[in-house]
Amino acid sequence: MTEAEYVSIWMRPERSPYGPKPVHSRAKITEAAVRIADAEGLEAATMRRIAAEIGAGVMSLYRYIPSREDLVELMADQVMGEIDVTAMPSGDWRADLTRYADGLRAMWMRHPWIATVQRSLPSFGPNQLLLVERLMGVLDAFVSIDENLGLVALLNSHVESTVREEISTAREIHRSGLSESKWMARSYPYIDRLVKSGEYPIFTKIVMEARQPHLSREDQFQHGLQRVLDCIAAALPSTAESPMSAHREGREEQDGPGQARSRPSERASRAK
């Protein structure tokens, strides 16, 4: 198909107005493809495999979905529809963006093959368009459309980079045949040598003092997410203050400067 002949899958009718009623549907084919990709990876979701899954002839599937690229586009749009954006914007931008980020991460973890889907241009399927409307609607009243695009890109970058690393690490551990603790323990002798050499003071500080690398994946994600939301807050006018942010600031004012952040250590001291 040449560039001039390209027609978006979203512009193609689901069925021809002529001829017999179709036996299958795009939705049924896409659902089968997603099931296969979830179990075995995106490369396993071939037209031949999908045809066997739903009991159809291979060539007959091309009447519903003209190309492999169209199939992947349908798959990506379907899983994006799993992100719950109902009742957004709610009036609390921080809560809305947190909910979206959590939903996006959960979707990626359910469908890790989505990390291999590379598209230079968005496809603007119906589920992705709904996400655009609801997600960007959260900040639309406070910033220009260009600023909105940049802030949403910042949020998406955090989610996607974090989850890509999580998926990649899980695959490496699986391939090694080791438990996660044993997989990580392999590096201890080398790290110990680096620390004892005295040549890498910042690296040593990370090893000896940093708390973040020892957090659970969920806690690491949330820690980074809150930093990203703080950056977004700095770009918004004061009239956009989130009720969640106001509650946190109120706690700090009540406790005194810096006290809210020190509570965990104070509790630990009292426990002793």
C-alpha positions as CSV (number, residue, x, y, z in Angstrom):
1,M,0.0,0.0,0.0
2,T,1.5,3.4,-1.0
3,E,1.3,6.5,1.2
4,A,-1.3,8.0,-1.2
5,E,-3.5,4.9,-0.8
6,Y,-3.3,4.8,3.0
7,V,-6.7,5.0,4.8
8,S,-6.9,5.0,8.6
9,I,-8.6,2.0,10.1
10,W,-10.9,4.4,11.9
11,M,-12.1,5.7,8.5
12,R,-12.9,2.2,7.2
13,P,-16.4,1.0,7.7
14,E,-16.8,-2.0,9.9
15,R,-18.7,-3.9,7.2
16,S,-19.7,-3.5,3.6
17,P,-23.3,-2.6,3.0
18,Y,-23.4,-5.4,0.4
19,G,-23.1,-9.1,0.7
20,P,-23.9,-11.5,3.6
21,K,-23.7,-10.4,7.3
22,P,-20.1,-10.9,8.6
23,V,-19.5,-13.9,10.8
24,H,-16.8,-12.2,12.9
25,S,-16.1,-8.6,13.9
26,R,-13.1,-6.3,14.5
27,A,-13.8,-6.4,18.2
28,K,-13.8,-10.2,18.3
29,I,-10.6,-10.4,16.4
30,T,-8.9,-7.6,18.5
31,E,-9.9,-9.3,21.7
32,A,-8.4,-12.6,20.6
33,A,-5.2,-10.8,19.5
34,V,-4.9,-9.1,22.9
35,R,-5.4,-12.4,24.7
36,I,-2.6,-14.0,22.7
37,A,-0.3,-11.1,23.1
38,D,-0.9,-11.0,26.9
39,A,0.1,-14.7,27.1
40,E,2.9,-14.9,24.6
41,G,3.9,-11.5,23.5
42,L,2.9,-9.2,20.6
43,E,4.9,-11.2,18.0
44,A,2.7,-14.3,18.7
45,A,-0.5,-12.4,17.7
46,T,-0.3,-13.2,14.0
47,M,-3.3,-13.4,11.7
48,R,-2.8,-17.1,11.4
49,R,-2.8,-17.6,15.2
50,I,-5.8,-15.4,15.6
51,A,-7.7,-17.2,12.9
52,A,-7.1,-20.5,14.7
53,E,-8.2,-18.9,18.0
54,I,-11.6,-17.8,16.7
55,G,-12.1,-20.6,14.1
56,A,-11.8,-18.5,10.9
57,G,-9.8,-18.7,7.7
58,V,-6.7,-16.6,7.7
59,M,-7.5,-14.7,4.6
60,S,-11.0,-14.0,5.7
61,L,-9.6,-11.8,8.6
62,Y,-8.2,-9.3,6.1
63,R,-11.8,-8.4,5.2
64,Y,-12.1,-7.0,8.7
65,I,-8.6,-5.7,9.3
66,P,-6.6,-5.0,6.2
67,S,-3.1,-5.1,7.7
68,R,-0.9,-6.1,10.7
69,E,-0.4,-2.3,11.5
70,D,-4.1,-1.8,11.6
71,L,-4.4,-4.8,14.0
72,V,-1.8,-3.4,16.4
73,E,-3.6,0.0,16.3
74,L,-6.9,-1.7,17.3
75,M,-5.2,-3.6,20.1
76,A,-3.5,-0.5,21.5
77,D,-6.8,1.4,21.4
78,Q,-8.7,-1.4,23.1
79,V,-6.3,-1.6,26.1
80,M,-6.3,2.2,26.4
81,G,-10.0,1.9,27.0
82,E,-9.3,0.0,30.3
83,I,-8.1,3.3,31.9
84,D,-11.0,4.6,33.9
85,V,-11.5,8.4,33.3
86,T,-15.2,8.6,34.1
87,A,-16.2,11.8,35.9
88,M,-13.0,13.5,34.9
89,P,-12.3,16.4,35.4
90,S,-13.6,16.2,38.9
91,G,-12.4,19.6,40.1
92,D,-9.3,18.1,41.9
93,W,-6.6,18.1,39.3
94,R,-4.1,16.3,41.4
95,A,-6.5,13.5,42.3
96,D,-7.5,13.2,38.7
97,L,-3.9,13.0,37.4
98,T,-3.0,10.5,40.1
99,R,-5.9,8.3,39.2
100,Y,-5.0,8.4,35.5
101,A,-1.3,7.7,36.2
102,D,-2.2,4.7,38.4
103,G,-4.6,3.4,35.7
104,L,-2.0,3.8,33.0
105,R,0.6,1.9,35.0
106,A,-1.9,-0.9,35.8
107,M,-2.8,-1.2,32.1
108,W,0.9,-1.5,31.1
109,M,1.5,-4.1,33.7
110,R,-1.5,-6.2,32.5
111,H,-0.4,-5.9,28.9
112,P,3.4,-5.6,28.9
113,W,3.6,-6.0,25.1
114,I,2.3,-2.4,24.8
115,A,5.9,-1.4,25.6
116,T,7.0,-2.8,22.2
117,V,4.4,-0.9,20.3
118,Q,6.2,2.0,18.6
119,R,4.2,4.6,16.7
120,S,5.6,7.9,15.5
121,L,2.1,9.4,15.4
122,P,-0.9,8.8,17.7
123,S,-3.7,6.8,16.1
124,F,-6.6,8.7,17.6
125,G,-8.8,5.7,18.1
126,P,-12.1,6.2,20.0
127,N,-10.6,5.2,23.4
128,Q,-7.5,7.3,23.0
129,L,-9.6,10.3,21.9
130,L,-11.7,9.9,25.1
131,L,-8.5,9.9,27.1
132,V,-7.3,13.0,25.4
133,E,-10.6,14.8,26.1
134,R,-10.9,13.7,29.8
135,L,-7.2,13.9,30.7
136,M,-6.4,17.2,29.1
137,G,-9.7,18.6,30.3
138,V,-8.3,18.3,33.8
139,L,-5.8,21.2,33.2
140,D,-7.6,23.0,30.3
141,A,-9.1,25.7,32.5
142,F,-5.7,26.7,34.0
143,V,-3.1,26.7,31.2
144,S,-2.8,27.1,27.5
145,I,-3.2,24.1,25.2
146,D,0.6,24.1,24.5
147,E,1.4,24.1,28.2
148,N,-1.2,21.4,28.8
149,L,0.4,19.2,26.2
150,G,3.8,19.6,27.8
151,L,2.6,18.9,31.3
152,V,0.6,15.8,30.2
153,A,3.7,14.6,28.3
154,L,5.8,15.0,31.5
155,L,3.3,12.9,33.4
156,N,3.1,10.2,30.7
157,S,6.9,10.1,30.5
158,H,7.2,9.3,34.2
159,V,4.7,6.5,34.0
160,E,6.0,5.0,30.8
161,S,9.7,5.2,31.7
162,T,9.1,3.7,35.2
163,V,6.9,0.9,33.9
164,R,9.2,0.1,31.0
165,E,12.1,-0.4,33.5
166,E,9.8,-2.5,35.7
167,I,8.8,-4.8,32.8
168,S,12.4,-5.0,31.5
169,T,13.7,-6.0,34.9
170,A,11.0,-8.6,35.4
171,R,11.9,-10.1,32.0
172,E,15.6,-10.2,32.9
173,I,14.9,-11.9,36.3
174,H,12.6,-14.4,34.5
175,R,15.3,-15.3,32.0
176,S,17.9,-15.8,34.7
177,G,15.8,-18.4,36.4
178,L,16.7,-16.8,39.8
179,S,14.6,-15.2,42.5
180,E,14.7,-11.4,42.5
181,S,16.8,-11.4,45.7
182,K,19.3,-13.8,44.3
183,W,19.4,-12.0,41.0
184,M,20.2,-8.7,42.8
185,A,22.7,-10.4,45.1
186,R,24.9,-11.3,42.1
187,S,26.1,-7.7,42.0
188,Y,27.0,-7.4,45.7
189,P,30.7,-8.4,45.5
190,Y,31.4,-5.9,42.7
191,I,29.4,-3.1,44.4
192,D,31.3,-3.8,47.6
193,R,34.6,-3.5,45.8
194,L,33.6,-0.2,44.2
195,V,32.5,1.2,47.6
196,K,35.8,0.1,49.3
197,S,37.9,1.6,46.5
198,G,37.0,5.1,47.7
199,E,37.0,6.3,44.1
200,Y,33.3,6.9,43.7
201,P,31.9,9.0,46.6
202,I,28.5,9.8,45.0
203,F,27.9,6.2,44.1
204,T,28.9,5.1,47.6
205,K,26.5,7.7,49.0
206,I,23.7,6.1,46.9
207,V,24.6,2.6,48.1
208,M,25.0,3.6,51.8
209,E,22.4,6.3,52.3
210,A,19.7,6.3,49.6
211,R,16.3,5.0,50.7
212,Q,14.5,5.1,47.3
213,P,16.2,2.1,45.7
214,H,15.0,-0.1,48.6
215,L,11.3,0.9,48.2
216,S,8.8,-1.4,46.6
217,R,8.1,-0.8,42.9
218,E,4.8,0.6,43.9
219,D,6.3,3.0,46.4
220,Q,9.1,4.1,43.9
221,F,6.4,4.8,41.4
222,Q,4.3,6.9,43.8
223,H,7.4,8.8,45.1
224,G,8.3,9.8,41.5
225,L,4.7,10.6,40.7
226,Q,4.3,13.0,43.5
227,R,7.5,14.8,42.4
228,V,6.0,15.1,38.9
229,L,2.8,16.4,40.3
230,D,4.7,19.0,42.3
231,C,6.4,20.2,39.1
232,I,3.0,20.4,37.4
233,A,1.7,22.4,40.4
234,A,4.5,24.9,40.0
235,A,3.3,25.6,36.4
236,L,-0.3,26.2,37.4
237,P,-1.8,29.5,38.7
238,S,-2.6,29.6,42.4
239,T,-6.3,29.5,41.6
240,A,-5.7,25.9,40.5
241,E,-4.8,24.7,43.9
242,S,-5.9,21.1,44.4
243,P,-7.9,20.2,47.5
244,M,-5.4,17.4,48.1
245,S,-2.5,19.9,48.0
246,A,-4.3,22.2,50.4
247,H,-4.9,19.4,52.8
248,R,-1.2,18.5,52.8
249,E,-0.2,22.1,53.3
250,G,-2.7,22.4,56.1
251,R,-1.1,19.5,57.9
252,E,2.4,21.0,57.6
253,E,1.2,24.4,58.9
254,Q,-0.5,22.6,61.8
255,D,2.6,20.6,62.7
256,G,5.0,23.5,62.0
257,P,7.6,23.9,59.2
258,G,9.1,20.6,58.1
259,Q,7.3,18.6,60.8
260,A,4.9,16.7,58.5
261,R,7.8,15.2,56.6
262,S,9.6,14.2,59.8
263,R,6.7,12.2,61.3
264,P,7.8,8.7,60.2
265,S,11.3,9.2,61.9
266,E,9.7,10.7,65.0
267,R,7.4,7.6,65.3
268,A,10.4,5.4,64.9
269,S,12.2,7.3,67.7
270,R,9.2,7.1,70.0
271,A,8.9,3.3,69.2
272,K,12.4,2.8,70.6
